[in-house]
Amino acid sequence: MKKVIAKIISLGLVLGMAGAMAACTSKKGTTVKSGTLTMATNAYFPPYEYYEGTDIVGIDAEIAAAIAEKLDLKLEIVDVEFDSIIAGVQSNKYDIGMAGMTVTDERKKAVNFSSTYATGIQAVIVPEGSEITDVDTLLGGDYKVGVQQGTTGDIYMTDDVGEDRVVRFSKGNDAVLALSTGKVDAVVIDNEPAKSFVAANAGLVILPTAYVEEEYAMCINKDNKDLLEKINKALEELTADGTIDKIIEKYIPSNG
């Protein structure tokens, strides 16, 4: 699979273009911009999406590029806050949302989801030597937990321990920085980004037991059934020919 070089648009530019794009969003079954598949993501979630220089790369970026190629469309990736992705897809600002996004019943009320293309695990990061040695200890204590706002880690932890113990950050690496500086006692985040954060920050470890297991898919406007069908067909073909597995293996080696 060739390296993805995606055009990146800042959130400010996207907001400035919203009026001009509105004329392109009125027809059902079409993309936001003719000839373009516009993908909203939050590019601080390695290895699914992250910056390499000024380009957004990763599992989601490459899968989206492969889908766009199947649909004879140009891929355009927009980096936004995670919890604004679904709203942007709902309002037809973006064609799809793809950010290691878990399918949940609550989210399905707002958008449709494609077929699953990957599975994930919510992991717990703690400092080395922490008295938090397993998930039960974390949930049963009075510990402050850092999460990325709007993610399933945020949702699950809020449900399990309540608002008072959850500290929200706009980016996962901000939550990890807070853990490193003692502002929170643990961080709940997807396992693969957790590995990257622990590798980059000495003194942190991942608990050996998973918090939650989940499935990843891309979200699509409920009115855009045509695009949903085309994306699912493309995913089916890319799965059958081994492309999806090759992309995931590139970033998450099975022997790693």
Secondary structure, DSSP 8 states (H G I E B T S, - for coil): ------EEE-HHHHHHHHHHHHTTSSSTTS-SBTTEEEEEE-SEETTTEEEETTEEESHHHHHHHHHHHHTT-EEEEEE--GGGHHHHHHTTS-SEE-SS-B--HHHHTT-EE----EEEEEEEEEETT-S--SHHHHHHS---EEEETTSHHHHHHHHHH-GGGEEEESSHHHHHHHHHTTSSSEEEEEHHHHHHHHHHSTTEEE-SS-SEEEEE--EE-TT-HHHHHHHHHHHHHHHHTTHHHHHHHHHS-TT-
